[in-house]
Amino acid sequence: MTPVIDIRDLHVRFGEVEAVAGIDLAADSGRATALLGRNGAGKSTTMKVLAGVVPPTSGTVLVAGTDVAADPLAVKRTVGYCPDVGGLVPRATPWEHLQLTARLRRMPEWETRGRDLLERFGLGDVAHRVVGGFSHGMSRRLSVVLAALHEPAVLLLDEPFDGVDPIGVEATLEVVADARARGACILLSTHLRDLALEACASAIVLRGGSSVAEMDAVELTSETYRALLD
Ligand SMILES: Nc1ncnc2c1ncn2[C@@H]1O[C@H](COP(=O)(O)OP(=O)(O)OP(=O)(O)O)[C@@H](O)[C@H]1O
C-alpha cells in the first residue's frame, strides 16, 4: 500500500541554497512520525512542500495520493498545517481565526469543536483578544488549534512545542493522540527528542537536507541522536 506521505528524492533550491538535497520519506496513516535534525537541516522546508506552500524543485511528493506539484490546492485541503512561524493575523482574535479557517474549510459545524480546542489549549479566556499581543507560546498553541480544527487526514506540525508551557504541550500531545486514533497521518518536526518520543512511534533524522536515519522512536536514544546530528 502507498504511504499517505510519500517523498521520493525531493530537492528544494532557493537560489544558491539547496535547502533539501534528496530526501526520501514515507509516513503512514494512524501513526505519528517525528522529523528531527539541527537548525537548517531542512525540516521546515520539507513541511512547507508537504503543505503545498513551497513547490518541489525536483522529485516526487505524494500526499494522500495527490502530487503536490500537480495539485497544491487539493493538498492544502487535505492537510492541517501548523507552520514554524507566522500564519496568524495580528488584528484578529482566536475566535475570528477559527471562523476564517472554518469558512475556508467549508465546515458547517465547528463552534463546539473550536470552543473545546481553545479550552484544552488554555486559550478560552483570550478567545476574543487580538493575537497581536500574544506571547510566542500562545501563538504556537493557537496555530496547533487551527491546524487540527477540521480533523485533517494529514496533520503537519512544525515545531509545535517551541516555547509552549506544560499545559500546551499536554494539549498538543492529546491532539496528536486523537488524530492517530482516528487514522490520520501525523508528521511533527521538533528539536526535542524527549517530546518526539512521547508523541511519535517513528523518527526520521535529517542532516544537511538529507535523511540520515529512519527508525522506531524508542531506538532513538540520546547518544544515537547526538551521533546522528554531528
Ligand atoms: N526562503 C528561503 N530562502 C533562502 N534560503 C532558505 C529559505 N528557506 C530556507 N532556507 C535555507 O534552507 C536551509 C534549510 O532551512 P529549514 O528552515 O528547512 O531548516 P530547519 O531544519 O527547519 O531549521 P530550524 O530547525 O532552524 O527551523 C537553511 O540553510 C535555510 O537557511
The ligand as a Tripos MOL2 file, in Angstrom:
@<TRIPOS>MOLECULE
LIG
   31    33     1     0     0
SMALL
NO_CHARGES

@<TRIPOS>ATOM
      1 N1         13.1380   31.1060    1.6400 N.pl3     1 LIG1
      2 C1         14.4100   30.7430    1.7640 C.ar      1 LIG1
      3 N2         15.3800   31.3960    1.0720 N.ar      1 LIG1
      4 C2         16.6790   31.0290    1.1560 C.ar      1 LIG1
      5 N3         17.1140   30.0120    1.9440 N.ar      1 LIG1
      6 C3         16.2020   29.3520    2.6740 C.ar      1 LIG1
      7 C4         14.8020   29.6760    2.6250 C.ar      1 LIG1
      8 N4         14.1450   28.8310    3.4430 N.ar      1 LIG1
      9 C5         15.0790   28.0160    3.9850 C.ar      1 LIG1
     10 N5         16.2990   28.3270    3.5330 N.ar      1 LIG1
     11 C6         17.5660   27.6580    3.8760 C.3       1 LIG1
     12 O1         17.3810   26.2730    3.6970 O.3       1 LIG1
     13 C7         18.0410   25.5450    4.7230 C.3       1 LIG1
     14 C8         17.0420   24.6650    5.4460 C.3       1 LIG1
     15 O2         16.1510   25.5080    6.1660 O.3       1 LIG1
     16 P1         14.9120   24.9250    7.0100 P.3       1 LIG1
     17 O3         14.1680   26.0940    7.5400 O.co2     1 LIG1
     18 O4         14.1620   23.9600    6.1780 O.co2     1 LIG1
     19 O5         15.6630   24.1290    8.1820 O.3       1 LIG1
     20 P2         15.0800   23.5680    9.5670 P.3       1 LIG1
     21 O6         15.6070   22.1790    9.7050 O.co2     1 LIG1
     22 O7         13.6120   23.7280    9.6320 O.co2     1 LIG1
     23 O8         15.7970   24.5320   10.6000 O.3       1 LIG1
     24 P3         15.2820   25.0760   12.0530 P.3       1 LIG1
     25 O9         15.3980   23.9060   12.9660 O.co2     1 LIG1
     26 O10        16.2680   26.1410   12.3720 O.co2     1 LIG1
     27 O11        13.8910   25.5690   11.8850 O.co2     1 LIG1
     28 C9         18.7290   26.5780    5.6010 C.3       1 LIG1
     29 O12        20.0640   26.7070    5.1500 O.3       1 LIG1
     30 C10        17.9400   27.8320    5.3390 C.3       1 LIG1
     31 O13        18.7370   28.9780    5.5170 O.3       1 LIG1
@<TRIPOS>BOND
     1     1     2 1
     2     2     3 ar
     3     2     7 ar
     4     3     4 ar
     5     4     5 ar
     6     5     6 ar
     7     6     7 ar
     8     6    10 ar
     9     7     8 ar
    10     8     9 ar
    11     9    10 ar
    12    10    11 1
    13    11    12 1
    14    11    30 1
    15    12    13 1
    16    13    14 1
    17    13    28 1
    18    14    15 1
    19    15    16 1
    20    16    17 2
    21    16    18 1
    22    16    19 1
    23    19    20 1
    24    20    21 2
    25    20    22 1
    26    20    23 1
    27    23    24 1
    28    24    25 2
    29    24    26 1
    30    24    27 1
    31    28    29 1
    32    28    30 1
    33    30    31 1
@<TRIPOS>SUBSTRUCTURE
     1 LIG1         1 GROUP 0 **** ****
